Amino acid sequence: MSAEQPPRREVVTGVPRGTRRPPGHAPARFEISEQTTLGTTYVRSLMRSQLRAALYALGALGTLVGTLPLLFALPAALGGSLDSPAPFVWAALGFGVYPVMWLIARRYVRRAERNERDFTRLVEGR
């Protein structure tokens, strides 16, 4: 008998694993541009997430502005003078309300941008 020969090696070529798509799977961009049911679902999903972010921001702003009359009535309730509440009102607006409004707006913009980034990632298939 002869010595055993090493197994024969074969090279298999094909599409790299990261670029393969399941058969019959169209990219999301195609689905959206062709206005298929799936594409419409993708766009509605983005719109719902943007609406949700906007409603949260609107609710936070409404709560903040809705509490202002209570805040402005506070000096009178604590026995202060009704003749001159202006310094308190300006301080409350300048150091309390406007910075909070800025934070709410910043959070909304960041959330909206993140929603768009996620949607773009979905559409491009990354």
ZAVOVEX-530331 format. One line per 5 residues: number of its first residue (from 1); their letters; for each residue x, y, z of C-alpha. Coordinates in nm, 4 decimals. Each point is the difference from the previous one (the first is absolute). Layout:
NUM	a	X:Y:Z  ...
! end
This chain:
1	msaeq	0.0000:0.0000:0.0000  0.1055:0.3553:-0.0619  0.0106:0.2800:0.2544  -0.3204:0.1923:0.0505  -0.0296:0.3081:-0.2126
6	pprre	-0.1082:0.3236:0.1669  -0.3609:0.1016:-0.0727  -0.0452:0.2105:-0.3064  -0.0640:0.3700:0.0694  -0.2592:0.1873:-0.1935
11	vvtgv	-0.0514:0.3747:-0.0151  -0.3578:0.1158:0.0207  -0.0764:0.3462:-0.1337  -0.3165:0.1975:0.0363  -0.1509:0.3184:0.1257
16	prgtr	0.1536:0.1169:0.3297  -0.2212:-0.0761:0.2989  -0.0681:0.3623:0.0931  -0.1427:0.0839:-0.3431  -0.2327:-0.2975:-0.0412
21	rppgh	-0.3721:0.0545:0.0082  -0.2637:-0.2663:0.0375  -0.1502:-0.1032:-0.3332  -0.2890:0.2178:-0.1019  0.0903:0.2760:0.2460
26	aparf	-0.0094:0.3437:-0.1613  0.1823:0.2868:0.1682  -0.2143:0.2412:0.1992  0.0912:0.2855:-0.2336  -0.1614:-0.1879:-0.2883
31	eiseq	-0.3082:-0.0706:0.2121  -0.0376:0.3694:0.0818  0.0633:0.1327:-0.3507  -0.2432:-0.2496:-0.1524  -0.2578:0.0881:0.2692
36	ttlgt	-0.0673:-0.3589:0.0916  -0.1899:-0.0976:0.3122  0.3258:-0.0680:0.1819  0.1439:0.3346:-0.1130  -0.3104:0.1777:0.1259
41	tyvrs	0.0403:-0.1801:0.3310  0.3603:0.1200:0.0266  -0.0997:0.3614:-0.0638  -0.2931:-0.0185:0.2410  0.2332:-0.1377:0.2640
46	lmrsq	0.2281:0.3020:-0.0403  -0.2956:0.2374:0.0106  -0.1366:-0.1647:0.3157  0.3337:0.0224:0.1789  0.0387:0.3667:-0.1003
51	lraal	-0.3563:0.0744:0.1138  0.0640:-0.1759:0.3309  0.3107:0.2121:0.0600  -0.1919:0.3169:-0.0865  -0.2901:-0.0879:0.2315
56	yalga	0.2370:-0.0685:0.2897  0.1653:0.3385:-0.0549  -0.3368:0.1715:-0.0304  -0.1245:-0.1666:0.3182  0.3102:0.1045:0.1921
61	lgtlv	-0.0315:0.3580:-0.1266  -0.3724:0.0044:0.0818  0.0716:-0.1203:0.3523  0.2700:0.2609:0.0438  -0.2123:0.2876:-0.1309
66	gtlpl	-0.3105:-0.1299:0.1805  0.1724:0.0250:0.3365  0.1080:0.3613:-0.0543  -0.3194:0.1550:0.1473  0.0533:-0.2061:0.3155
71	lfalp	0.3622:0.1088:0.0135  -0.0936:0.3660:-0.0453  -0.2654:-0.0245:0.2739  0.2595:-0.1372:0.2428  0.1309:0.3387:0.1279
76	aalgg	-0.3522:0.1162:0.0863  -0.0744:-0.3310:0.1744  0.3136:0.0356:0.2094  -0.1117:0.3388:0.1240  0.1890:0.2107:-0.2516
81	sldsp	-0.1196:0.3193:-0.1577  -0.2114:-0.0094:-0.3148  0.1272:0.3464:-0.0918  0.3442:-0.1103:-0.1096  0.0285:-0.3670:-0.1018
86	apfvw	0.2034:0.0994:-0.3094  0.3465:-0.0985:0.1324  -0.1251:-0.3449:0.0964  -0.1759:-0.0464:-0.3337  0.3080:0.0999:-0.1992
91	aalgf	0.2236:-0.2233:0.2096  -0.2392:-0.2944:-0.0407  -0.0174:0.0505:-0.3761  0.3676:0.0735:-0.0550  0.1542:-0.2629:0.2254
96	gvypv	-0.2725:-0.2618:0.0254  -0.2285:-0.0139:-0.3016  0.2139:0.0930:-0.2989  0.2876:-0.2372:0.0794  -0.2498:-0.2849:0.0436
101	mwlia	-0.1661:0.0908:-0.3309  0.3435:-0.0047:-0.1648  0.0709:-0.3455:0.1468  -0.3356:-0.1338:-0.1226  0.0648:0.1361:-0.3500
106	rryvr	0.3527:-0.1436:-0.0045  -0.1266:-0.3402:0.1080  -0.2682:0.0080:-0.2701  0.2502:0.0860:-0.2731  0.2383:-0.2754:0.1115
111	raern	-0.2834:-0.2535:0.0064  -0.1225:0.1035:-0.3464  0.3528:-0.0256:-0.1403  0.0443:-0.3439:0.1580  -0.3292:-0.1154:-0.1547
116	erdft	0.1192:0.1168:-0.3415  0.3403:-0.1658:0.0466  -0.1671:-0.3292:0.0942  -0.2320:0.0243:-0.2993  0.2914:0.0729:-0.2347
121	rlveg	0.1894:-0.2994:0.1405  -0.3078:-0.2166:-0.0626  -0.0444:0.1262:-0.3548  0.3649:-0.0385:-0.0928  0.0131:-0.3454:0.1565
126	r	0.2936:0.0684:0.2312
! end
